Amino acid sequence: MKKLLHRVWAEINLDALGNNIREIKEYTKNKDIMAVVKANAYGHGVGLIAPELFRLGINKFCVSNMGEAKELRDLLPKADILIFGGNEEEWFSDIVNLNLIQTVGDTEFAKTLSDFAVKNNVTIRVHIKVDTGMSRIGIESKEELQEITALKGLKIEGVYTHFACSDSLCENEIVFTKEQERILREISSVLPCNNIPVYSQNSGGILYHPDFSGEIVRSGIITYGCMPSTAEKLPIKLTPVLTLKSQVCQVKTIPAGRTIGYGRAFTVEKDTEIAVIPVGYADGYSRRFSNNGSVYINGKFCPIRGRVCMDQMMVDVTGAGVKAGDTAVLYSDTIKELTVDALADKIDTIGYELLCAVGARVPRIALKNGKIVAAENYISACTE
């Protein structure tokens, strides 16, 4: 690898990823981990993350839709891949041919799958989703579960639910989550055999409800070292996997009284050194950081001045000795104020959103022991 695009890039720390998986395995007493890699592995780059997770011993993955499933199957020919969302009948043959697992959340969809399977003399692998209080997709009764399990052509390989507030330790939310777990167990009690996994724990469930039963845990945001909720303390040590960086492209002195950027949103009160950072909201760096955030250059926090533009932003580097070519850290794995979770709190959102927003044109560079081992980007950031 000789060439690297330094306009803006995300460093993906595979050592941190491994640490997080080991922490989760130990904390769950080696329950089977199903890794959630939807949305391009929460913005980290599924082509870098999924193969490393498989190398770490994870064989179960879940994605949102068929497009993500097909991409993941190309990466991992032997992994179990669960699709959360529904699919139209035109995709049923792909579910079979690619050996995918389809979520079933209502009896009508289950019957359509069954009819296709019987007509084509095939078997479709499914997990049944139970709505226990999230009010999204899912069946809600024993009768529905019995009806689905009686259908021909379907191989029932799991029954699961999704928690609405398992990341909260408020008393009312704990009660609600425990009730969700109880409902799941009650409905699944009519399963025709005992060897079908029944599972519920998402990231919040893993961390704050370790006593819940189930053979599988569904590890989402904590896989990537971020918190499902910053309101609660972590019972395990997680390390952020993604660091977002850019490189100063120009430094100039702006005289007192002059305005900066679109809408003239910031006025310089005294002569100020301004650095232009070539990253903006088209790269996924939120416009909400306009006049409300900082980047880290040469050991100093440099506040954003004016509005974040589509492809660039300006920061105050007065006295920081900054020059073109210096690295600017936007999201950090070690600087507390610049972790994704801290920045999400700052602009009243969640870490999930900031990570998933990192744009397709941002190169993802995988590191092990501080060395680049792989990269992915829409214009091929690394070339031979």
N, C-alpha and C positions, 0 to 999 in steps of 0.2 A: 504494500500500500504506500504510494508515493505522494498522492495529492489529497488534500483534505480541505473542504470548503469551510472557511472560518467566519463567514458572515454571521451565522448563528448556528449552534449545534447543541444537541442534548447528549450528555455522557451517561451511559447506562452501565452502572457498576454491577457486574455479575457476581462479584464477591459479596456484595451487600444482599443481592437476591438469594444467594446460597445461605447466608446467615439467617435471613428471615424465614426461609423454609425450615431450617434446622430448629429455630425457635418455635415455630408453629407445631412441628412434629413432636417436639419434646413436651410442649404445653398440652397438646391434645392426646398425649400418651400413644403416639403413633397411629392415630386414626388415618384412614385413607384420605388424602388431600385431593380435592377436585379444584384445580386452579382456574379462576375466571380470567380469561384472556380476551374478552370482547373489547370493542372500541380500540383496536390496535394495541392490545395489552395495556389498557388504560393510558394510552398515549406513549408507551415506552418502546413500541416496535415489536409486533408479534413475531417477526422473523428472527429477532435476537432473543426474545424472552422465552418463547415456547420450546425451542430446541434445548435451551439451557435447563429449563424446568424438567424436561424429559430426561436429560442427562442426570439430574438430581434425584431421579426415581419417581417422578410424578407421571402417571399414565392416564389420568382423567382430567379432561378440560371441558370448559363450557364457553359458548359464544352466543351472540345475540341472534344471528340470522344465517341463511344459507351461504351468502357471499363470504362471511367470515369462516364458516365451516369448510368451504371448499379450499380457501387459502390455507387454513390450518391443516387440512388433510394432506395437502401437497408437502407441507413441512414435516408432518408426523404421520407417516403411513400406518403405524401400528397403534396409535393412541385411541382411547375412547373419547368421542367428541359429542357432547350434549348441546343441542340447539334449544335455547330458551323460548324463542318466538315461534309463531305458527308458520306454516308453509302452504302455498297453493298446491293443488293436485298436480300441476305440471312439474313440480319438483320432487314428487314422491319417489320416482325412479332413481333420482340422484341420492336420496336418503338411503336407499337400498344399495345402490352400486358403490357408494362411498363408505358404506358401513357406519352410518351416522346414527345417533340416538335422538329421537324427536320428543320434545315435551308435548304432553297432551293435557289440556286444561278444561275440556268440556266434552260431553258425550257425543255431540254431533260431529266434531272434528275426529274423534276416535272412530266413529262409524265410517267416516269417509276414508280414513287410513285403512281400516279393516277391509272394507269393500275392495280397495285397490289391491291389498295384499292377497286376498282370496282370489280375485280375478286373475292376478298375475302369478299366482302360486309362489309367493315370496313371504318372508317374515320381516316385519318392521320392528326394530328395537325402540322402546319408548320408556320414558319416565313420566309418571303422572303427577301433575302439579295440584296441590290442595290449597285453596284460598282460606286461610285461617284468620284473616283480619286485615290483610293488606289491601283488599278490594281491587285487586288486579285479576289477571287470569287465574283460573283454578276451579276445580270442583269443590262442592261444599257439603257433601253428604256421603254416608256409607252406601246408599243405594246407587249413586253415580259411580262410585268406585267398583262396586260389584258388577254393574252393567259393563264397564269398560274392561274389567279383567275377564269377563266371559266372552269377549269378542274374539273371533278367530283371526289369525294372521298377525297378531300383535304379541311381542315378547316383552312382558313387563319386567323391567330391570331395576326399577327404583320408584319410590314415592317421596315427594319432598314438598316443603313449603318455604316461604320467604318471610322473614321477620320485618315488621314495620319500625320497631324502635329498640332493637336489641343492643344498640350502642349507647343507650341511656341507662343510668343507674338511679334515676328518679323512681320513687316507690311505685307510682301509678304505672310507669312504663315497664318496670320489672314484672308487675302483676299481669300486664297485658301480654308481655312476651311469654310468660309461663303459661298463660291461657292459650296462646297460639300453639305452643308445644303440646299441651294437653289435647287440644282439638285434633291436631295431626295424629297423635297416638290413638285417639278414640276412633277416628275415621279409618285409619289403616288397620285397625284390629280385625277387620273383615277380609283382609287379604287371604287368598286361597292357600298360601303357603308361607312358611316362616323365613324363607331364605331370600326374600325380596328386601333390599336395603330401604330403610325409612330414615330420612335425614332432614336436618333443618338448619344447622349452624352456619350462618354467614360470618363475615368478619366480626361483627358485634357479638354474635352468638358464641363464636370461638373464644373471644377475649373475656366476656362477662357472664357467660352461662356455660362454663366448662363441664358442669354436672349433667347437662342434657345428654340423652342417649342418642344413638345413631352411629352407623358404621362409617359414614362419610362426613367430612367437613368441607364447606364451600368457601375457599379462601379467595377473597377479592382484593380490596384496597391494601390489606395488611401484607399481602404478598410483595407489594412494592414499597413497603416501609412507611406508609402513611397511616394516619389514624382515621377510623370510621367516624369518630367524634372527638374534637379537641376539648370537649367539656369534661371528659373522663381521663384518668391516668391509665397508662398502658401497664398491664401486668407482665409483659414480656419486653425484651429489648428488640426494637425494630430499627432498621437503618434505611433511610431513603435511598432508592435505587437511581433516581434521575436527578441530574444536575443540568441546568440550562445556562449556557454561556454565549457570549457574543464577543466581538472585537471592535474596539474603538476605530472608527474610520476617519475622524477628523476632530481636531481641537481648535477652537477659536476663542478670542476674547470679545465679549459682548459689552458695549459701553452702557453706563448707567442710563436708565430711562427707556431703554429699548425693550420691545416685547418679543416673546418667543412663541413660534409655532402657530398652528391653526387657531383661529378665534382670538389670537393675541391673549391667550389664557394666563400668561405669566409675564410680569413686568420686572426687569432687573433693576434693583435699587442702587447697586454700585457696580463698577466694572467687574465682570464675572467671566471666568474660564468655563466654557461650555464644550462638552464632548458629544459628538453625534454617535449614537449606537445604532447599527443597522438591523434593528429588530422592531417589530410592531405588532398590531393586532392581527394582521394576516398570518403571522407566525404563531398566533395563539396567546400572545402577551397582552393581557386585558387592558382595554382603554380606561378601565376604572383605576388604573395606577397613575393616571395623569395627575400631576401635582400631588401625588399621594403614595409615592413609593420611592425606593432607592435601589441602586445596584452597587456592587462591591468591586472597587478597582484599587489595586496597589494597597490593600489593607485598610481602605477607608470606604465608608458609606457615602455614596454620591447621589443626592436627591434628584428625582426626575423633575424637570422644569417644562411646563407647558403640557400640551396634550400628546399622548402616545399616538403616533401616526400609523398608517397602514404598514409601512416597512422600516420606519426609523423612529427614534425618540432622542431627546436631548437631556443631558444630565449635567449638574453643576459639579465641576471637578476643581474648583478654585483651591490652590495650594496643595493639591494631591500629586503633582508631578506627573500627570497623565499625558501620554503621547499616543499618536496613532499606532495601532497594532497591539496595544495593551488589552489584556483579557478583562472583560466585564462579566461578573457572575450575577445572574438574574434569579435563579432558583438554586439553593445550596443544600447539600446533604449534611453540612457541619455548622454553618452559620445560622444560629437559632432564629434570627430575625428574617432570614431569607429562605427558611424551609417552606415547602409548599403549604403545609398546614398553617403556619404563621401568616403567610401572605393571604391565604384564603380567608382567615379570620379578619384580616385588615380590610378586605373589600366585601365582607359579609356574604361569602359563598363557602363552598367546601373544596377540599383538596382534589376530589374526583374531577370537578369541573376544570380546574387549572391544568391538571395532567392531560385530560382527554382533549383539551383545546389546543395542545401543542400541534402545530400545523403539519400537513403532509410534506411541505417543502423544507422542513427542518431535518437535517441529517441526524440519525441516531448512531452514536459511536459506542460500541460495546467494549468495555475494559475489563481486564483481569490482571490482578497484580500491577495495576497502573499502566498496562500496555494495551494498545488497540488490538483486538482479536477479530473484530467483524464490524461492519457498518452497513446501514441501509439508508437510502435516500432516493427521492424521485428522479434526481439527475446523476445518481451514482457518485456520491461524495468521494469515495475512494476508488482509485483506478490502479491498474498494474503499471 
